[in-house]
Amino acid sequence: MLTLDLPPIASSTKRQLPSRILVIEDEDLIRNMISLNLEEEGYQVTNTHNGREALNLLERQTSQITEKQGFDMIILDLMLPEVNGLDICRLLRHRGNNIPILILSAKAAETDRVLGLEVGADDYLTKPFSMKELVARCRALIRRNSINNAPPENVKQYKEITLFPDECRVTVRNQPVSLSPKEFKLLELFMTYPKRVWDRDQLINNIWGADFLGDTKTVDVHIRWLREKLELDPSHPEYIITVRGFGYRFG
């Protein structure tokens, strides 16, 4: 059997979605001015004047894991109806939510600023403030957070599967999954060339090598093991798909 020479992976440019900012401020004039200025800078803004409504919005965002959803930062007033800003900040950090938070407050005393930062805020801006400074601080917080959370460039991800080639590890739905070396190499090949259909001989050449003397059924066994570890329902797979008469494809 001949080994299959694979072309280099074409780099894809992904359209950058606008950053989403949640503004929680009970003063209508301030809230509207903040929103207007941020939208003029290209941000997507969601507003609320109520602390409990803000928590409900954040809860809905985290429960819907789609690419276009999820806030990139919060601008948070302290004096809010129903749930105050400090309690919102405490609750988010207690839940492990590390979204950047910029507190807005008329309280300018050092003790108030220290308290706001100690409960988990990333920045603190006192009223009255410059809109240019507010926008600059938002830009800095979002940039810093995106840098800190950026995965290494060679990490491969598809839906809820993340593969770390340099670390030889895989997570599915944010949980670690133990794969054998051959299972790992199979998954890495699939994720490198999604949608490509592979027959058994091609998979053996690339994973086991041209000198492999075993049965091609070995491929089917390893595919079954992979499905059991990756799929919610291995009998109805959504990741490793059988293409009848041809072989297998990923995605």
C-alpha positions, 0 to 999 in steps of 0.5 A, a space after each residue: 500500500 502506498 502512503 497518501 501525501 496530504 496537502 498542507 492545511 489551508 488557513 481560514 480567516 474567520 470573520 471577527 464578530 463585534 464584541 458584546 458589552 452588557 451595560 447595567 446602569 439605572 440612570 437613563 441618561 448615563 446608560 443611553 450615552 454609554 450605549 451610544 458611544 460604544 455602538 459608534 465604536 462598533 460594539 454590540 450593546 445590551 442594556 438593563 437598569 435592574 440588577 436581577 434582570 442583568 443576572 437573568 440575562 447573564 444566565 441565559 447567555 451562559 446556557 446557550 453555547 453558540 458562537 454569536 452569544 456571550 458577553 465580552 465584558 460588563 459595565 456595572 453601576 453599583 446602586 441598582 434596583 433589586 440586586 446591587 452591583 457589588 452582589 452581582 460582581 460577587 455572585 459572578 466570581 463565586 460561579 467562576 465567571 471571569 468576564 471583565 467587569 468595569 464598575 461605574 460609581 459616584 463613590 470616589 473614596 479609596 475604600 470604595 474603589 478597593 472594595 470594588 476591586 476586591 469583590 472581583 471587578 477588573 477596573 473602577 471608574 468614578 462618576 462623572 467620567 469622560 466617554 473617551 476614557 470609558 471607551 478606552 478602558 473597555 477596549 483595554 479590558 476586552 483586548 487583555 481578556 482575549 489575549 489571556 484566553 486565546 488558545 494556542 494556535 495549533 489547538 484543534 476544535 470542532 463543536 465540543 471536542 478540543 484536541 491539544 496536539 502538543 499535550 496529546 490530550 483531548 477534552 469533550 464538553 470540557 471534560 478530559 477524555 483518555 485516548 490510546 495513541 492510535 485513537 488520538 492520531 485518528 482523531 487528529 487526522 479527522 480534525 485536521 481534514 474535516 468533511 474529507 472521506 477516508 477509506 480504510 486503506 488510507 486510514 491504515 496508511 496514515 495511522 498504522 503505516 504502509 508495513 501494517 500486516 493486520 486486518 483492515 477491520 482494525 480501523 472499524 474497531 478503533 472507530 467504534 472505540 472513538 465513538 464510545 468516548 466522543 459521542 453522546 449516542 455512539 449508535 447515532 454519531 454526530 462526529 465520526 460519520 460512516 459514508 456507506 461504500 466509501 469509509 468515514 468522515 469527520 463532521 
